[in-house]
Amino acid sequence: MDLSYSPEEHAFQREVRGWLARNMPKREPDERPLDFHDPRRIARGKGWQRKLYEAGYVAMGWPRDYGGQGADVMRQTIVNEEMVRARAPGLIGLMGIQMVGPTLIAHGTEQQRRRHLPPILTAEEIWCQGYSEPGSGSDLASLRTRAELRGDEFVVNGQKVWTSNAQFADWIFCLVRTDPDAPKHRGISYLLIDMKSPGITVRPLVQMTGDAGFNEVFFEDVRVPRANLVGGLNDGWTIANATLFHERNMLGSTTRTQQVLQGLLRLARTHGRAGRPASADPAIRRRLADLAIRVETMKLEAYRQLTDTLRGRSPGIAASVSKLVTTELNHDLAEAALDILGSYGPLARGNRRARDGGTWPVDFMFTLGLIIGGGTSQIQKNIIAERGLAMPRELRA
Ligand SMILES: Cc1cc2nc3c(=O)[nH]c(=O)nc-3n(C[C@H](O)[C@H](O)[C@H](O)COP(=O)(O)OP(=O)(O)OC[C@H]3O[C@@H](n4cnc5c(N)ncnc54)[C@H](O)[C@@H]3O)c2cc1C
């Protein structure tokens, strides 16, 4: 692993740093991670992604034919690092950029790539993920949403649940059962569905954070052109897993984690306990040091994975390891903040005594959800054990 930048990469780093200093939008002090029911925030998020894209900083590695730059992975890494450093807002269209986009590049038809990739980059079209159903979460292959092929179109009936962002998404990548008689992993297909199609109903679900980050999505005789099938008919499980791999990489990214650690350290230096900053307390210092080491370890793990990518080596179970460790780390960071704040910890947005706009208690609840979404910690441990450590497979019903 080589951690140094070449002279060209250093020059690019300076360019990105300068651009961010000139262009970064002002962040709301109490901005909540899931608060996307506010149309102004959606418009701001789209505007920011578009600006980053126009500057050439979004999905830089995507092929030029589809709006990317074919850049090497180091350039995107530099952009990501500079965004952490500047505490820049993230991208609103992450599910498009980090999940369905790479899946279409690998498995989509030429027509699907040309149609969908450019508006994903510019945030003109936002995507959501239609995998989970009532009764089908960890055991995803048991899903029952049915798609019947009639002539040149599928007719979809069923229900998805926990669908993040569905209330403002333009498209959904969706797993549907196309052969109910086949063994459960072999009768599934992967469809791209326009959320404006007649027969789709979205019902937001309010979470313990108080925000409606995810939704129920109902399909009633929804007609989907056959051309929106990704991969082969009944071959959706392979494609679904390709997207899941990208999702775990996204959730395992330390970009947000590093920003949160910075915020936690600021809090510990400025929040008083018994007349001294919390950071002067030896027990808190030890806990902060432990968290900072864990964050640094995951940053180095990301560099290790980057080296593997640059050398063309298979990532193996790396995405599951990052997802497992980073999502739990994010939750531990928020928990440390609440402990530092003591009785101020639960004070939420709107309370004049709340610290950092009351974001810490929301973050504590939000990060718990990320341990579950994208496959729970237990499921990641199963994958690591079975596929990484070659341990015996668990007994399944
Ligand atoms: C914040 C958030 C956002 C989400 N966004 C989306 C989205 O956009 N699209 C989407 O499709 N889904 C989404 N989900 C759903 C998510 O993928 C599921 O919640 C998750 O896969 C777990 O499924 P479940 O909730 O049905 O729990 P269950 O599968 O019922 O699991 C219940 C418990 O049993 C454990 N368990 C289950 N099976 C095993 C096993 N084999 N071995 C050991 N332990 C096991 C689990 O770890 C868990 O603790 C989201 C979830 C959250 C929390």
The ligand as a MOL file (V3000), in Angstrom:
LIG
                    3D

  0  0  0     0  0            999 V3000
M  V30 BEGIN CTAB
M  V30 COUNTS 53 58 0 0 0
M  V30 BEGIN ATOM
M  V30 1 C -32.6780 2.7350 7.8350 0
M  V30 2 C -33.0780 1.6100 6.9400 0
M  V30 3 C -33.1750 1.8080 5.5820 0
M  V30 4 C -33.5640 0.7760 4.7450 0
M  V30 5 N -33.6840 1.0450 3.4050 0
M  V30 6 C -34.0920 0.0580 2.5890 0
M  V30 7 C -34.2970 0.3280 1.1970 0
M  V30 8 O -34.1090 1.4560 0.7310 0
M  V30 9 N -34.7280 -0.6720 0.4130 0
M  V30 10 C -34.9400 -1.9370 0.8780 0
M  V30 11 O -35.2860 -2.8050 0.0970 0
M  V30 12 N -34.7890 -2.2200 2.1920 0
M  V30 13 C -34.3720 -1.2610 3.0580 0
M  V30 14 N -34.2200 -1.5230 4.3980 0
M  V30 15 C -34.5700 -2.8580 4.8950 0
M  V30 16 C -33.3920 -3.6910 5.3480 0
M  V30 17 O -32.6610 -4.2040 4.2660 0
M  V30 18 C -33.9420 -4.8020 6.2510 0
M  V30 19 O -34.5070 -4.1870 7.3830 0
M  V30 20 C -32.8740 -5.7710 6.6840 0
M  V30 21 O -32.4220 -6.5380 5.5950 0
M  V30 22 C -33.3730 -6.7090 7.8030 0
M  V30 23 O -34.5900 -7.3030 7.4480 0
M  V30 24 P -35.8450 -7.2670 8.4490 0
M  V30 25 O -36.0460 -5.8760 8.9010 0
M  V30 26 O -36.9730 -7.9620 7.7790 0
M  V30 27 O -35.3590 -8.0970 9.7180 0
M  V30 28 P -35.3310 -9.6790 9.8640 0
M  V30 29 O -34.7230 -10.2780 8.6330 0
M  V30 30 O -36.6630 -10.1510 10.2880 0
M  V30 31 O -34.2830 -9.8620 11.0460 0
M  V30 32 C -34.6600 -9.7450 12.4290 0
M  V30 33 C -33.4380 -10.0780 13.2750 0
M  V30 34 O -33.0410 -11.4590 13.0570 0
M  V30 35 C -31.6750 -11.5200 12.6700 0
M  V30 36 N -31.5010 -12.5790 11.6650 0
M  V30 37 C -32.3110 -12.8210 10.5990 0
M  V30 38 N -31.8200 -13.8620 9.8820 0
M  V30 39 C -30.6710 -14.2610 10.5090 0
M  V30 40 C -29.7070 -15.2970 10.2390 0
M  V30 41 N -29.8200 -16.0820 9.1650 0
M  V30 42 N -28.6530 -15.4040 11.0860 0
M  V30 43 C -28.5300 -14.5780 12.1860 0
M  V30 44 N -29.4310 -13.6010 12.4740 0
M  V30 45 C -30.4690 -13.4290 11.6560 0
M  V30 46 C -31.3690 -10.1650 12.0580 0
M  V30 47 O -29.9870 -9.8610 12.1370 0
M  V30 48 C -32.1960 -9.2300 12.9330 0
M  V30 49 O -31.5070 -8.9370 14.1250 0
M  V30 50 C -33.8480 -0.5070 5.2690 0
M  V30 51 C -33.7520 -0.7230 6.6380 0
M  V30 52 C -33.3830 0.3120 7.4650 0
M  V30 53 C -33.3230 0.0550 8.9550 0
M  V30 END ATOM
M  V30 BEGIN BOND
M  V30 1 1 1 2
M  V30 2 1 2 3
M  V30 3 2 2 52
M  V30 4 2 3 4
M  V30 5 1 4 5
M  V30 6 1 4 50
M  V30 7 2 5 6
M  V30 8 1 6 7
M  V30 9 1 6 13
M  V30 10 2 7 8
M  V30 11 1 7 9
M  V30 12 1 9 10
M  V30 13 2 10 11
M  V30 14 1 10 12
M  V30 15 2 12 13
M  V30 16 1 13 14
M  V30 17 1 14 15
M  V30 18 1 14 50
M  V30 19 1 15 16
M  V30 20 1 16 17
M  V30 21 1 16 18
M  V30 22 1 18 19
M  V30 23 1 18 20
M  V30 24 1 20 21
M  V30 25 1 20 22
M  V30 26 1 22 23
M  V30 27 1 23 24
M  V30 28 2 24 25
M  V30 29 1 24 26
M  V30 30 1 24 27
M  V30 31 1 27 28
M  V30 32 2 28 29
M  V30 33 1 28 30
M  V30 34 1 28 31
M  V30 35 1 31 32
M  V30 36 1 32 33
M  V30 37 1 33 34
M  V30 38 1 33 48
M  V30 39 1 34 35
M  V30 40 1 35 36
M  V30 41 1 35 46
M  V30 42 1 36 37
M  V30 43 1 36 45
M  V30 44 2 37 38
M  V30 45 1 38 39
M  V30 46 1 39 40
M  V30 47 2 39 45
M  V30 48 1 40 41
M  V30 49 2 40 42
M  V30 50 1 42 43
M  V30 51 2 43 44
M  V30 52 1 44 45
M  V30 53 1 46 47
M  V30 54 1 46 48
M  V30 55 1 48 49
M  V30 56 2 50 51
M  V30 57 1 51 52
M  V30 58 1 52 53
M  V30 END BOND
M  V30 END CTAB
M  END
